[in-house]
C-alpha cells in the first residue's frame, strides 16, 4: 500500500522517515517506531530528550477523548495540542520538523451516547480539525456503537464509518503540501488498560483478512484509492494487556501465524496498543513479529509517579516539616474528593482501593496532575529539592538508579532531572526494541 520508500532523500519528512522504518520492518530488519501517548509535560520533555539522543523522529499521539474540537479532557483542541507540543519541543531544542503528530482512536467514541448520525457528524468535525492542525498519522476507529446501534457493530458498518472519516481528512488536506497516513482497525484491550480479568485472544488471520477486505471495499466505494495507498498499519491484538496489578506478556508462539500473515498484505505493519510494561525482550519480539508501531502511555506517567513519590520520601527526610510540599497527602485528598477518574476502575475494600489509587498499573493518577493543588505541590517539591539538594546516600535509598546516574555524572542532583531519567528508562527500552537507540551519552 505504502509508496513512501521511493521518495527522494532530499524531500524526506519525518513521516517519510517513519514509513521507511516500517518498510524496513517488513523487510525483516529490526526497525520500528514507538508512539508516546501522553499530554504530560514532564513525559514529553523526557521523550524529546530521548529522541534527541537517538537522533530519531518522535511520534506523539492524542486520543479522541483527550483532544478534540470541544477540548476533550485536556481542554485542548487539536491545534492547541499541536502548539503545546511544539512549544515543549522548542524549549527542549528539539526540531519540530522531526515531530510526528498522531490522532488515536479518532471516531465517534466521545459522543457514543448520541445517535449515530450526530456522533458521526461530530467525529467528522474532529477528524477535520486534526487534519487541519497538521496531524499526519490518523487512526480511524469507528468500532464503538452509538445510541440505538447494535451492541456489536458489523464489520461493514465500522468500515463504512471509517471511510466516511477518511473522506473528511482527505478533503481537509487536499490542498496541503502532504496528506495524512492512516491506521485502521481496533484492538481488543481497553484503551488505558483492562478493568476486569484479562481474557486475551490473539487476532486470527481470518479476522485480519476480513478487516482489510471490508475497509478496502468501503474505501473503494468512496473513491479513496489514493488514501488506501497511505494506510501504513492495522491494529490487532497480539496477546498483550495490563490491568491494575498484572501484565499479560507477549507470547510470540501464539501470534506466529498472525505475524507472518501481514507480509501477504502490501506495505503495512501491525500497530500494537497497550504494550505498556512489556519486558525489553517482549518488545523486541513484537517488533520482529512486524508490530512496527508500539504504543505506550500509562507506563510513562507511572514511572513519573514513581520518581515523584521517591522524591516525596526524600523530602520528608531532608526538608523541614513546615516547608514540605505534602504532595502525597494532597494527591490522596484530591482523588477522594474527585473520584470520577478512578472509582469505576478500582474495586474492593478501602485498603486495596487506597493502594490502587497510588500504585495501580492503570495509573489513574495521570488524570490528576493538572489539578491546581497538585500542580502547586509538585512545583514546591521540585523547588525544595532544587534549592536544597539531598545527599547522595539519601537519594540512593529511594531512587537508587537515579543516584547511580548522578554519581556517573550523566544527570545532575536535580529533581526534574531525576524524573526525566526515570521516564527515559522506559523510553530507552522502547527505543532499543525499535532499533532507534544510539548507545552512549
N, C-alpha and C positions, 0 to 999 in steps of 0.2 A: 504494500500500500504506500509506503513512505518513499519519497524520492529525494529526501534532503541529502543523502550521502553523495549525490552528484553535484552539489553546489560548489562553485569555485571558492577556494580558500580565501580569496581577497574579500568576498562579500559575506563571510560567515558571521552569524549572530550566535548568541548564547543558545537559542532554540536549535539552531543547526548543530551546535556542539553537543547538545543533549541528544538529538536524533542520531548523530554519528555514534555516540556511546551506545545507544540502543541497537544500532545496526551491528556494531562490534559484538555486542552481547549475542545477537542471533548467529553471528559467525563463530561462536564458541569461545570468544575471548572473555576474560574475567573483567567485564566492564558493566557499569550501570550507573544509576543516579539515585540519591536519596532525596526525599521530599520532606521539608521541615513544615509541619502543620501546627503552627503556633503564632499568636499575635503578641506574645510576651516579649517585652523589650530586652530583658536580660538573656532570654533564649536566642533572640535574633542577633544580639551583639555577639554571643558565643558562636553562632552559626557563621556570621560574617568573618570572624577571626579564624575559624577552622577552614573555611573555603579560601580565605586569603593565603593561609599557609600552604594549602594544597594546590593553589593556583587553578581552582576548578570553578565552573559555574555553580550557582546556588539556586536551587528550586525551593520557593516558599509558596505555600498554598493556604487559602482561606476557604472555609466551608460556607454553604448557603445559609446556615443558621448563624454563623459568626459574623459574616459580612454580606449585606445585601442593600438594595436601594432604599430600604426602610431603616437601615442602620444595623440590623442584627444585634446579637448580644454584646458586641464590642462597641456599638454605637457608630460604626464606620460604614460608609458606602464604599463600593469598590475603588472609586477614585481617591477617597480619603485613605483607604488602606494602602494603596499604591504609594501615595505621598508619604505616609508614615514609614513604610518600609524603606523607601528611597532616602528619607531623611536619616534614618539609622545607618544605612549604607554609607552615606556621605560622612556622617560622624565617625564611622569606623574606617574611613578612607578606602572603602571597597567600591570598585567601579560599578555604577548602576547598570551599565550595559551587560554585565555578567550576571545580573539577577534575572531569573525566570519566575514570573508570577503565574500561579495556577489557581483555578477555581475548582473546588472539590464537591462532589455530590450536587452539582448545580441542577436544580429541578424544583418541583412543587413542594418539597418537604416542609418549608416554613409555613405553608398555607394549606396543609393537607386536611385541616378540619373544614375547609370550604369546598365548594363544588369543584369538580374537575375543570370546568371552563374558567372559573375565577382563579383557581390556583395556578393553572397553566398560563393564564394571562399575566399574572404576577411573576411567574417563573421566567416567562419570555422577557419581561422588562428587566429582570435581574440579569439574565444572560447578556442582554444588550448592554447593560451597564458595565458588566465585567469586560466584555469585548471592547467597548469604547474606551475603557480605562487602560487598555494595553495588556490585559491578562492573556498570555499567549498559549497556555495549556488549559484546556477546559474539559472537565469530566462531566459528561452528560448522563444524569441519573434521574430517570422518571419512574423508578420502580415502586415508589411508595403510593399506596392507594389514597385517594382523596375521599371527601364526604360522598356517601352513596355509591362508591366504587365497590366492586367485589373485594373480599379480604385479601386475596392474592390476584394481582393483575396478570392477565395473559401476556405472554412474551410479545405478541404482536402489538398490543396496546402500549407496552413500555417502549418498544422500538419506535412506534409512530410518534409518541410524545417526545422522545429523544431527537428524532429527526426534525420535529417542529422547533425544538430549541436550537438545534444546529442551524436551521434555516435563518433564524434570527441573528445568530452570531455571524453567519456569512454575510448577511445583508448589512449588518453594522460595520463590518470591516472591509466591505467591498472596495472602497477607495483608499484603504490603508496600505502602507508600504509592505506589510506582511499580514497574513491571515493566521488564525489560531491552528494549533494541532489539537487533536481530540483523543479522549479516552472514553470508552463505552463500557457498559456492564456495571454490575454492583456486587458487593461481597456479602457473604453470609454473616460475618461478625458485625455486631452493633458498633457503629462509629463511636470511638471513645472507650470501647471495652464492653465485655459481656456483663449482663446483670445477674443471670442465673447460672445454673450448671452448664458447663460447656459441652455441648454435643456437636462436634465438628465433623462435617462431611466434606471431603475434598471434592471440588467441582469435577464432574465427569467430562470426558472428552465429547460425549454426545451433547451435554449441556453447553459446552463451549461452542460447538458447531452450530447449535440452534441459536445461540445469542448472536453470533456473527451473521448467520443467514437471515434472520428476521430484521436485523439492523440494516444489512445490505439492501434488502428489498425496500425497506422504509425510506432509506436514503435515495434509492433509485426513483421511487415514486415522486419524490420532491426535487428531482434533477440535481442532486447533491453529489455527483460523481467526483467533482474536484475536492470537496470536503472529505469524501470517503478515502481518498488517497492520502489525506493528512491524519488519518487515525493511526496513532502510534502505539496504543495499548488497550488491553481489555482487562477488566477487574474480575478476578476469580477468587475462589477460596482454596489456598494451598494447604490448609490444615493448621493455621496459626491463629492464636487468640490469647487474650489475657482477661482475667476477671479481677475481683478485688484483692484476692490473695494468691492466685495461681496463674501460671503461664502454660499454655499448650505449645510445646516446642515443635518446630518443623521436623517432619519425618520424611526425608526425600523418597524413600521407597513407596510411600503411599501416594505420592504425587508424580511418580516417574512417567506414567503414561501421559498425564496432563502436560508435563514439562516437554516431552518430545513432540506432542501434538501441535504446539504453537508454530513449529517450523513448517507445517503444512499450509500456514496462512501467511501470505507475503507481507513483510515489512513491519509486523507488530511483535510486541513482547507482552508479558503479563505485568500488571501493576498489583502489588501486594499491599493490602491495608492491614492495620493492626499488627504491624511487625514489632511493636514496642516490646522491650525486654527479651527479645530473642538473643541467644548467645552469638558470639562472634562467628563460630563455626556454622550455626544455623543460617545466619545472614549470608555468609559466603555460599552456602549450599543453595539458598534461594536464588542468588544471582546466577550461579552456574546452571540452575534449572530454568533460566530465562525469565525469572521475575526481575526484570531490568529496572523497575521503579519500586523502591522501598519507601513506604510512608511511615513516618514516626511523629508522634505528637505528645501524648501524655507522659511518656518516659522522660522527655526533656524537662518538663516542668516538675516532674517527680524528682529528678536529680537536682534541679534548682532548689526545691523544697528541702531535700536532704542537706544541702550546703547551708541553707539559711537556718535550719534547725540546729546544725552543728555550730554555726556562728552564735546562735542564741545561747547555747550552753556555754560557749567560751565567754560571752558577755556576762553571764551570771557569775562566773568565777572571777572576772577581771575588772568589771565596771561597778562602781558604787551603786547601791540599790536605788537611790532616788534618781539616778541618771539613766537607768536601763530602759530599753525600749519596751520590755514586757511583750514582745511580739507573739510568743506562743499563746499567752492568755488572751490577747486581743483577737487573734485568729479564731480561737475556740469560741469566744463570746459572739463574735460577728457571725460565725457559721450557725450557731444555735439560734440567734435572733433572726437569721435569714436562711431558713433551711431549704429553700426551693431548689438549689443546685445539688443537694446531696441526699435528701430524705428518701427519695424513691429508689436510691441505689444501695443504701446500707440498711440491713435488716438485723433484728435480734435484740438482745438485751442492751441496756445502757452502756455497759463496759465495752463489748466488742464494737458497738457503733462509735463510741468515742475514739477507740483505736483506729477504726476505719477512716474516720474523718481526718485524722492526721497522717495515716500511713498507707492507705489503700493504693494499690497499683492503678486503680482507675483515676486517682488523683483529682478528686472533685475540688480540692483547694484551688486549682488553677483558675476557677471562675471568680475567686475572691481577691486575688492580688490587686485588681484595680480599685477595690474599696478604699475610700479616703482614709479611714482609720488605719487600715492595714498598710497602705502605702506610706503613711506618715511614720508608722512604727518601723517599717523596713528602712526608710531613709535615716531614722535615728540610729538603728542598729549599725548600719553601714558607717555613719558619721562617727559613732562611738569607737569603732574598731579601726577606722582610718586615723583618727586623731590620737588614739592610744593603742597601737599595735600590740597584740598579745604576744607573750614569749613563745618561742617555737615549741617547747615541750607541751604547752597548753593547747596550741593548735593541733599538735600531733595526737593528743588524746581524743579529739572529736572529729578531726579531718586529717587523718594520717597521710593520705596520698597528696593532699594539698601541702601538707608540711614538707613532704619529700620534695615537691616541686619548688617550694620556697628555698629549701636547702640547696637544691641544684641550680637555683637562680634562674629557673625558667619562668617563674612568676614572682611577683612581689608579695610581701606580707600585707596584703590589702584585701578587704572583704569582697569587693567586687571582682577582683582577680581570682579569688578562690571560688566564687560562684561560677564564673565563666569556665574555670578549669574543670569543675565537676560536670558541668553540662557537656563540655568538649570531650570528656572521657566517653560519653555515649556517642557523640557525633563522630569521633575518630574511629569508633567501631564500625559505623556505617560507611565512612569514607574508605576504610580498609576493605570492607566487603565489596564495595563498588569499584575497587581498583583506582580510587581517586587520591589516596593518601600519599603525600610526599614525606618520606622519613626524615627525621631530624628537625631541629628548630623547636 
